[in-house]
Amino acid sequence: MALTEQKKQFYEHVFSSILPTNAAIKAKYSPNRARQTASDFMSRKKNPEGMAYLDGLRAAQSKRVEFTSDDWLREEINRAYQDIGQWLEVEKDGTRKLKCKLSELPLKVRRQIREVGSDPFGQVTVKMHADQPARNNLGRYLGMFKKHNEQIGQTIADIWATVNDD
């Protein structure tokens, strides 16, 4: 069954980052039933054609911006297991300094830097993105958190081996 223009409008609104309930209202579905309509439309079981249309919109965007789910996964793994320690050296007086200029750090290390500043003593400070949110994102993305604490059995190392192109 082909999608109506109204349903296409709904999925286009969802795709452009509008919450499904709001997307239903914006696509001119009844505000009183918007929540149920959105729930039905976002169900792959109840509405496979609509979800396929939404998947197509996402795939086209991914191709346009040249960013895939593997790219996202690789970045999250880098963030989750970042280690700036190999790029620092500790002086005899206990001060720390980078072994090289920031611009000479590998791109995957620079991407993990959240902020560069200095402390009251004039030392350069480097703050990295937090690793715990990245680990949580990975766990959710990979389906590692199941009911009753059942795990999927695939380790991050296994997944890293499949997406790492270094």
N, C-alpha and C positions, 0 to 999 in steps of 0.2 A: 504494500500500500504506500503510495507516494505521500510525502509530507505536505501539509497545507502551508500556505504562505504564513499563516499565523504561527504555526508550530516552528517554522524556520526562523521567524522573528524571535520567538522565545529562545531558541538555541543560540542565535547570534547575540542576544542580550546576555545569556549565561557566559558565552565565550568572551565577551568584553568585560568580564569581571563583575557582573551584577549577580547578586544572590538569586538563586532560582525562584524564590517566592516573589521577589521584586521583579524579576524578569517576566514572570507570568502576568503580573499586573501591567507591566510596561507593554507586553504583547497583547494587551486588551482582553485578557481572561478575567473572569469574575474575581474581584478582590476578596469576596467571601470564601471562595474555594481556591484561592491562589496557592495556598500552602499544599493542599492535596493535589492540585493540578501539577505543581512543580515536582512533588514527590513521585507522581506517576510518570511524568515525562523524563525524570532523571533515573528511572529504573531500567536497566538493560533488559530485564525479563519482560516488563510490560511494554517497553517501547524501544526495541532494538534498532529500528530505522532511524529514530531521532538521535539515539546515542551514536550511531554510525555517522550521522551528519555532523554531530559535535566533534567526533574523533577526526573527521575529515577537515574541519575548520582548524583544529589544533595541529594536525599533520602539515597542512599548508603553511601555517604560521611558522612551525618549526623549520620547514624547508626555507622559507623566506629569510629568517633570521640566522639560519645555519647553526641552530642550537638544538641538540637532541636530548632525549632523556639520559643517554649515556654520558653526555657532557655534564648534565646536572649531577648525575651520580658520581662522576669522577671528581667534580668540585666538592661535593659533600664529603667524599672519602678523604680528599686532601685536607679539608677543614677539620674533620674529625680526628685525624692523626697528624696534625701539623707539629713540627718540631723546629723552632727557631734556634735551638741550642747549638746546632752544628755551625751556625753562622755568627756566633758570639765568642769572644774570648774574654777571659777575666784577667785583669791586670793584677800586679802584686799588691796594690792598695785596695783591691776588692772591687774596683770599678769594672763595669762591663762595657765593651764596645763592639760594634760590628766589625767583622774581619774584612769587609769590603763595603763599597758604596751601596746604598739602597738600590740604585739603578742596575747594579751588577748582580743582584739576587736573581735567582731563577723566577720566571713569571709565576709559577705555581706557588712560590713562597710569597712573592709580592701581593698576590691576590688575597692572601690570608691576613694581610696587615690592615687593621681597622683604623689606626691612628698613629701618627708620628709626632712627638713633641719633645719637650725638655723639662727636667725637674728643676727645683729651685737652685740646685748646685751647678746647673748648666749641662748636665749629662743628657744625652739624647735618650728618649724613651720610645719604645715601640710597643704598641698594644695590638694583640692579635684578636681575631674574631674568636668568640667562645666556641670550644669544641663540643660541649655537651648537647647544645641544640642540634648540631649537625649529626651527632650520633643518634639522637632521638629521631630525626628525620629519616636517617638511613634505616633504622629499625622499623619504623612505620612503613616506609616505602617498600621494604623487602618482606613485609608481612611477618616479622619476627615476633611481634607481640600478639599472641593469640589468647583466646579465653583459656582459663585454667593453666596459664603459663606454658602452654605447649609451644615449642619452637619449631621452625621449619627445617632446621638441620644444616642449612647452608651458611658457611662462615663468611665474614667480611673479607677475609683473605681470598677465599674462592671467588667471590664476586669481583674483588679488586683485580684479580688475575684476568678476568674476562673483559674488563673495561679499560684497564691501564694500557696505554699505548707507548709508554716510555721504554 
